[in-house]
């Protein structure tokens, strides 16, 4: 504590620091503080800061149970959310693994047929139905059909992702 030119500054600082002000000090110091502006301001500020500190400590002790309860409720809610999300995460992993398996089987079958999907398609679908399909899609451009189909797949995957994220 830095005080000005007052001769009683050290004595007052010691009394305030030890908690002896005003009852534990000499009457001469009390009368000096009543007449000295600097010492009076030091005492006033010290008392105000001590009062503010005690109020702060009281309010923090009073708020502690509410804070503990709020944290416990938050932990309970987070645990419930995490527990509810586990089956969804397992289902997403299962769907992803199943999609990879189907894609792998498709690639293996196509590789077995020499990457000629149309010949394999002709073996599976009756020729009469294949002829009517080919007539229906005769004027379609395959260069536009494949990117359109790919965009449809990507957008449907995006929709499924957004729906599962919000629920």
C-alpha positions in Angstrom: 0.0 0.0 0.0 1.6 3.3 -1.1 0.5 6.3 1.0 1.4 9.9 0.6 3.4 12.1 3.1 1.4 11.2 6.2 3.5 10.3 9.2 0.8 7.8 10.5 0.6 6.0 7.2 2.6 2.9 8.3 0.8 2.6 11.6 -2.6 2.9 9.9 -1.6 0.3 7.2 -0.5 -2.1 9.9 -3.8 -1.7 11.9 -5.9 -2.2 8.7 -3.9 -5.2 7.7 -4.1 -6.9 11.0 -7.8 -6.1 11.4 -7.4 -3.9 14.5 -9.0 -0.9 13.0 -10.9 1.0 14.7 -11.3 -0.7 18.1 -7.8 -2.2 18.5 -5.8 1.0 17.9 -5.0 4.0 20.0 -7.4 6.9 20.2 -4.7 9.2 18.8 -4.7 7.3 15.5 -8.5 7.4 15.3 -8.5 11.2 15.8 -5.7 11.6 13.2 -7.7 9.6 10.7 -10.8 11.7 11.4 -8.7 14.9 10.5 -6.4 13.5 7.8 -7.9 13.3 4.3 -5.4 10.7 2.9 -5.8 8.3 5.9 -9.6 8.8 5.9 -9.7 7.7 2.2 -7.5 4.7 2.8 -9.8 3.6 5.7 -12.9 4.1 3.6 -11.5 2.2 0.6 -10.3 -0.6 2.8 -13.7 -0.9 4.4 -15.6 -0.8 1.1 -13.3 -3.5 -0.4 -13.7 -5.8 2.6 -17.5 -5.4 2.5 -17.5 -6.2 -1.2 -15.3 -9.2 -0.6 -17.5 -10.5 2.2 -20.7 -10.0 0.0 -19.0 -11.8 -2.9 -18.0 -14.8 -0.6 -21.6 -15.0 0.8 -23.2 -15.0 -2.6 -20.8 -17.5 -4.0 -21.4 -19.9 -1.1 -25.2 -19.4 -1.5 -25.1 -20.1 -5.2 -22.9 -23.2 -4.9 -25.8 -25.7 -4.4 -27.7 -24.3 -7.4 -24.5 -24.5 -9.5 -23.9 -28.1 -8.5 -27.5 -29.1 -9.3 -27.3 -27.4 -12.7 -24.1 -29.3 -13.5 -25.5 -32.6 -12.4 -28.6 -32.0 -14.6 -26.4 -31.1 -17.5 -24.3 -34.3 -17.1 -27.4 -36.4 -16.8 -28.9 -34.9 -19.9 -25.6 -35.4 -21.9 -25.4 -39.0 -20.7 -29.0 -39.6 -21.8 -28.3 -38.0 -25.2 -25.2 -40.1 -25.7 -27.0 -43.3 -24.7 -29.9 -42.5 -27.1 -27.5 -41.8 -29.9 -25.6 -45.1 -29.6 -28.1 -47.3 -31.5 -28.3 -44.7 -34.2 -24.6 -44.7 -34.6 -24.5 -48.5 -34.7 -27.3 -48.5 -37.4 -25.4 -46.0 -39.5 -22.2 -48.1 -39.3 -24.2 -51.2 -40.2 -25.8 -49.5 -43.2 -22.5 -48.2 -44.4 -20.9 -51.7 -44.1 -23.9 -53.2 -45.9 -23.5 -50.6 -48.7 -19.8 -51.4 -49.1 -20.6 -55.1 -49.2 -23.3 -54.7 -51.9 -20.9 -52.5 -53.9 -18.1 -55.1 -53.5 -20.4 -57.9 -54.7 -21.5 -55.8 -57.7 -17.9 -55.0 -58.7 -17.0 -58.7 -58.3 -19.9 -59.8 -60.5 -19.1 -57.2 -63.1 -15.5 -58.2 -63.1 -16.6 -61.8 -63.5 -18.6 -60.9 -66.6 -15.8 -58.9 -68.1 -17.2 -55.5 -67.2 -20.0 -55.9 -69.7 -22.9 -55.0 -67.6 -25.3 -55.0 -70.5 -24.7 -58.6 -71.3 -25.2 -59.6 -67.7 -28.4 -57.5 -67.6 -29.6 -59.3 -70.7 -29.2 -62.6 -69.0 -31.2 -61.6 -66.0 -34.0 -59.6 -67.7 -36.2 -61.3 -70.3 -35.4 -60.2 -73.9 -39.0 -59.0 -74.5 -38.8 -56.6 -71.5 -35.2 -55.6 -72.4 -36.4 -54.7 -76.0 -39.2 -52.5 -74.7 -36.9 -50.8 -72.2 -34.3 -50.2 -74.9 -37.0 -48.7 -77.2 -38.1 -46.4 -74.3 -34.6 -45.2 -73.6 -33.4 -45.1 -77.2 -33.3 -41.4 -77.6 -31.8 -40.8 -74.1 -28.1 -39.8 -73.9 -26.1 -42.2 -71.7 -23.7 -39.3 -71.0 -26.5 -37.4 -69.3 -28.2 -40.4 -67.8 -25.3 -41.5 -65.7 -24.5 -38.1 -64.1 -28.2 -37.6 -63.4 -28.4 -40.9 -61.7 -25.3 -40.2 -59.7 -26.6 -36.8 -58.6 -29.9 -38.4 -57.5 -27.9 -40.9 -55.4 -25.8 -38.2 -53.8 -28.8 -36.0 -53.0 -30.8 -38.8 -51.5 -27.8 -39.6 -49.3 -27.6 -36.0 -48.3 -31.3 -36.0 -47.4 -30.9 -39.1 -45.3 -27.9 -37.6 -43.5 -29.7 -34.3 -42.7 -32.9 -36.2 -41.5 -30.8 -38.4 -39.1 -28.8 -35.4 -37.8 -31.8 -33.4 -36.7 -33.7 -36.1 -35.0 
